[in-house]
Amino acid sequence: MSTPPTEFYSAERWQNWIDRIEDEELDPEDEDSMRVLDLMQDDAAIAVAKVVAAYDDGEIEEEEALEKVGEIHEIVLADPGFDDEEKLFFVNSVQTSLVVVFYAAEEYVHSGPAEDASVEEYVQAAVDAESQDEMEAALGYLAQAGTRIIDGGELTPNVGDDLEFGPVTDWLNGLASLQSAMEDPEVVEEDEAED
């Protein structure tokens, strides 16, 4: 039996992304320019997916899995320390997107996949909760959707396209990263988007 990794993600790795964003000109109209943010988000989601996979494979116990997810959560939500308000906005959006990934992973490790509704039904419940300004409930529903995604459920492509921009669209973006991380948990190379 192979020795499980003790570190799934590091503060240095996240800081490398922060440094890269600080050095780059980010143009919201240019998809290639914004790709670094997607890679940054996917990279953290992959780390979470690997913790969950290690837990599912019996390589780590529940307590350690929750601890590892908590460590990644803490690294990612640290203040990036930008003076540039636009870059701060973009990184905050990535951080918001990833919050639901952490909650979904914690809930999955703690209680397994939610079984009361489908991914789509949980998403709809979150949209309805957001329209009532019940943001905590909306996040809870999407975390439950996330536990189903970890268990092999699927988020419909373009699910948030008709929604007004807000926390739910950010969280859905996070769940899309989680889904692709569960399907293909390959580490993002930090120089991948430099061409």
Residue pairs with C-beta under 8 A, 6 or more apart in sequence:
4 54
4 59
4 60
5 50
5 54
8 47
8 48
8 50
8 51
8 54
8 68
8 71
8 72
9 44
9 47
9 71
9 72
9 75
10 75
11 75
11 78
13 43
13 190
14 44
14 75
14 76
14 78
16 190
17 36
17 39
17 40
17 43
17 190
18 80
18 81
18 82
18 91
20 36
20 190
21 36
21 37
21 40
21 80
21 82
21 87
21 90
21 91
22 82
22 84
22 87
24 33
24 36
25 33
26 33
26 34
26 36
26 37
26 86
26 87
26 90
27 33
27 34
28 34
32 193
34 90
35 193
36 193
37 90
37 91
37 93
37 94
38 177
39 188
39 190
39 192
39 193
40 94
41 94
41 97
41 98
41 173
41 174
41 177
42 177
42 180
42 181
42 188
43 187
43 188
43 190
44 72
44 76
44 98
44 101
45 98
45 101
45 174
45 177
45 178
45 180
45 181
46 181
46 185
46 186
46 187
46 188
47 72
48 69
48 72
48 101
48 102
48 105
48 178
48 181
49 150
49 178
49 181
49 182
49 185
50 185
51 60
51 65
51 68
51 69
51 72
51 105
52 65
52 105
52 108
52 109
52 150
52 182
53 185
54 60
54 65
55 61
55 62
55 65
55 109
60 68
62 109
62 110
65 105
65 109
66 106
66 109
66 110
69 102
69 105
69 106
69 109
70 102
70 106
72 102
73 102
76 95
76 98
76 102
77 95
77 99
80 87
80 88
80 91
82 88
82 91
93 170
96 167
96 170
96 171
96 174
97 170
97 171
97 173
97 174
97 177
98 174
98 177
99 139
99 171
99 174
100 139
100 142
100 143
100 146
100 171
100 174
100 175
100 178
101 146
101 174
101 175
101 177
101 178
103 139
103 140
103 143
103 146
104 142
104 143
104 144
104 145
104 146
104 147
104 149
104 150
104 175
104 178
105 146
105 150
107 114
107 143
107 144
107 146
107 147
108 146
108 147
108 150
108 151
111 147
112 147
112 151
113 147
113 148
113 150
113 151
113 153
114 122
114 144
114 145
114 147
114 148
116 144
117 125
117 144
118 148
118 153
119 145
119 148
119 149
119 153
119 154
119 155
119 156
120 156
120 159
122 141
122 142
122 144
122 145
122 148
123 141
123 142
123 145
123 155
123 159
123 172
125 137
125 138
125 141
126 137
126 138
126 139
126 141
126 142
126 145
126 168
126 171
127 138
127 163
127 168
129 135
129 137
129 138
129 141
130 138
130 166
130 167
130 168
135 167
138 167
138 168
138 171
139 167
139 171
142 168
142 171
142 172
142 175
145 153
145 155
145 175
146 175
146 178
149 155
149 175
149 178
149 179
149 182
150 178
150 182
152 182
154 179
155 172
155 175
155 176
155 179
159 172
160 168
160 169
160 172
160 173
163 169
163 172
